[in-house]
Amino acid sequence: MQKELVQKRGFTKREAKIMETKVVYKSTLFGKEFEVSIPYENLSRHKDSYLLNRKNFYIPVIALGFLTFVTFMWRNDKDLQNDLGEYQWIIWGGFFLISTSIYLLSIENLWRIRVHYNTYLYFFKSIPNKKVVDDFLEFLFEMRDNYLKETYFYKPNKNLSFESQINNLQWLRKNEVISASEFKNRMKELEEVFNQEQTKIGFN
């Protein structure tokens, strides 16, 4: 089963497709594209709020704001006047307003989901709307949990090492795939299987 989310805002486009074993994520900014496939083993349930504020967007705002202020304050100074004279501050002011608009558009209110190696997947909180985004992320976590449970939350097996099965359960618990009660019950089952096996060996 696949489910897709497409988000567009200004110069930014984000796409994510939920698949059986992974999520495919693509981000585009000013035509520059980045795409990655994240297997559910590398996707966490950690989701937090994040305000993206790009530094390279507000530096021009500061510079143009300064030029607008200087040319306005000294607009009647003959030593600083050129062919544009006292009205050059209007031109700088126009550039300042344009850069400010671009900067405000670049600020993004996001959800970010952590993947391995402290990297993140980013999603606009309310594009196309809040419910669509919330439902998509909820479905993503549900698909992730179901896949990891079906793949790794297996019944105790005496043909596999006790330690590897403990490590597997601890990994599932750490990554919030199984609950504390599920972990406890499966550990009990695992210990019972291996205790019975040891009893049989001792009896023989």
N, C-alpha and C positions, 0 to 999 in steps of 0.2 A: 504493500500500500504506500502511495506517495502523496505528499501534501506540500504545496509550494506557497511561499510568501514573497511578494515583490514589493519593494518600497522605493519610492522616488521622492527626492526633495532637492531642489536647486540643481547643483552640479553632482549630486551624490545619488547613487543607485545601489541598493542592497537586495540580493536574492538569496533565498535558502530553500533547499528541497530536502524533505525528510524521506529517507529510503529505509529499506529493511534493516541494514547493518550500519548505516552511516548517515551523516547529514552533509550535503554538498552546499558550500557557502561561497558566494561571489560578491565582491564589492568593486564598484567603479566610481572613480573620482576624476573629473576632467578628462574622461576617455581612457584613463589608465586603469587596467583591470587586474584584479587579484582574485584567484580562485583556489579553493582548498577543499579536500574531502576529509572529514573528521570521523573516524570510526567511533562507535559508541563507547568503546573501551577508553578512549581519550577525552570523552566529554563528561564534565562534572555537572552536578546539579546546582552549583554556586551561581546565583544570579543576583546582581546588584545594580543600583541606579548609577549612571555615569553622565557627566556633562562634558562633552567634547568641545574643547576650546583651542583652535589651532593658532599657534603663536605667529606663524608666517602670514596670517590674515590680519592681525591687529597691529603689526609693526607699520604697515603703510598708513593705517588710520592715524597713528600717533604722529608720523612724519608729516602727513598732509595737514593734519590739524595744527601742527606747529607752524608750517608755512603759511597757512591761512591766517593765523593769529598775527604773525610777524608782518605780513604784507598789509593787513588791515590796520595795525597800529602805526605803521610808517607809510601809509598810503599817500600822505601829503608831503613826504620828504623828497625834495628834488633830486638828492644824490642817489636815491634808490629807484627813482622812476625810470621806466624805459618807454617803449612805444605804447605799451598798454596803460601806462600812467597809473592813476590812483584806482583803477578798476581791476588790476590783476588779482587782487584778493578774492574777487568774485569767481574767477576761474579756478583758483586753488580751493576755494570753498566748494565749488561744484565737484571737483575730484574728491574732496574730503567726504561729501555726502554719499557719493557713489561707493567709495571704499568702505564707509560705515555700513551701508546697506548690504554689501557683499559679506562683510564681517559678521553682521547679525544673522545672515542666512547660513553662515558656516557653523554657527553654534548649534550643537545637536544634543537633544535630551534623549538619552539612550538607556536601553537595558544592555548589560554585557554579561556574557556567560563564559566562565573560565574553562579553557581546555588545558591539556598538559603543557608543561614548560612555561607556565604563567603567561600564556597568550589568551586572547579573548575573541569571541564572536560578538559583533555589535548589531543591535536592532533598534530602530526608531520605536519609541513607546506608543505612538498613536498614529502611525501611517500604515495602512489606509485609515484605521481607527483603532481605538484601545482594545475593543473586544476581539477583533481579528488577531491582533498581535498576542494578546494574552492566551487566546485559544490555541494559537499556533505553538507557542512556547510550552504550554501545558501538554499538548499532543506530542511535541518533541521529547519531553522528559518521560512521558508515558511509553513511547516507542523505545526509547533508550533502556528504561527499566525492564520492559518486557523482554527485549532481546537479550540483555545481560543475564536475566533470570533463567530464561530458556537455555542459554548457552553454558552458564557457569554454576547455576544453583541446582546441581544434580544430587541424586540420592547418594548416601555414603557407599563407597565401593572398596571392598577389601583388597581388590587387585591394584589399587593405587596407594601410594604412600600416605600414611597418616598425616605427616607434616605438610605435604603439598595440599591436602584437602583442608587442613586448618588454615593455611595461608590463603587459599582460595576464598574461604568463608570470611576471613578477616578483610580481604580486599573488597569483597561485596559489601560488607558492613561499612567500611571506611568510605566507600563511594556512594553510600546511601541508596544502594540497590535493594537491600533487605532491611527489615526492621530489627530492633533489639530482640524481640521475642522470637522472630524467625531464626536469627543467629543462634540464640540460646537453645532452641529446640533442635536445630540441625546439629549443633555441637554435641548435644546429648545423644542423638541417634548415632553420630559418628563414633563416639566413645563406646557406646553399647556394641556396635559392630566389631570394633577392634578388641574389646574386652572379651567378647565371645570367641573370637578367633584365637586369642592368646590362651583362653581356657581349653579350647580343643587341642591346641598344640601341646600344652602342658599335660593334658590327660593322655595323649598318645605317647 
